[in-house]
């Protein structure tokens, strides 16, 4: 008993914070400046208003032999978020002494709730249950229990600035003993706190209560943390200065901490903590919408120039969060298309995401066939140094083969005009070069002359017109739901047989290769649909009568003279 009394006196002098006994290796290593930091499970005791911002399930445990006096301090805390705005915390702390004669223990159970109604503000309440007992030669003296209440607030006006208020043991916390006497063991106390992050990874904090607390922490690569602090009494004859320091190492979800605290006249206290932080995903994909279904391979360049999908993303964290959004469309990509987006804090917004297809989107073996695929969106980001991933399968989409189009959008035929195709370029320039003498002598290298040579060259090459038996243009031209097949010009020169749309696309490509403008003319008439083209003849509108007996054989548009061409008559002379 004689040994225990000086121990109690020394601890009372050392702690001297309105009877408050705070916990946690990390907070106490920062000089006890933690009211505004409040970003781990220790916030249950320090500031329950910080609970919603954790966004994770966390279990933490701490042990210390206070001042090497045989007085043990143990702590166990558990935090569980229930939404992005509400979290609960439960912890147990114990301070005790045990020898052959005397046993003393003081236990405290906290049940805390934190609510964040707005991204700038949160509040918390803690209901505590206190138990105290002392055994002398196994006889109980002073066994009692009671309840208390803490309240706290946290404000974050800036992304790197937080301010906190802690009100502990409202109106004092009392316990009742077996003899029905009551004693106030914890007086009401206040703490004001502020924390500031001047650069990424560095936190500077200060608290003001019955003591002044200053601390700092620096995190390296989200894995190793170094911290130091100091606290000092504000009043009293002897203002004790208590320095502290510590470090922690994080291995994925496990955090190990060490803290050192030196109180004058007493031996140093060494604290040890191990914590398990199960960080949930703070980003979720709320919806995905594809802009085009079915997907036409022939429109791949158009798709790449416009937003392809709309992705709804929700960020429940309190900070700007850069994320990588990737889109994968099977059979059209070797690797996903990826874009970086920065999500505002506490946001739920939709983002337009583009697309980029593989270089062999038209030449791979799969390009010939229609495929039913399921695109997928993935969102990756870093949270607490860990890679996180959210993913969502999109609605199934038809990827149509490279020759497919629908006449519900007649402009799609332009995708089959490929003047830069190597086969097209070789064909047009070889024939023009071969007939250069004729072109110079009779046509003066005009558009009309070159068009005549190219048209007749198609017949010389052996091209013939043949109705597409599966989807003849004349039957489906007015059916907006049907899919037609059009050959690319290079394939048409190889196959030498095609429908009116195949021949028209080929002739338009040859003209465009030589820089001659052309227009497609379509006729959407049930049972009599047709497509052909007209090209810029290079003739001036005033000279039409010099070349044509009937002015109705040409079209004068945009100060140019356009000559219609029936591509299905390939094999016959141009003027036929």
Order of alpha helices (4+ residues) and beta strands (2+ residues): alpha-alpha-alpha-beta-beta-beta-beta-beta-beta-beta-beta-beta-beta-beta-beta-beta-beta-beta-beta-beta-beta-alpha-beta-beta-beta-beta-beta-beta-beta-alpha-alpha-beta-alpha-beta-alpha-beta-alpha-beta-beta-alpha-beta-beta
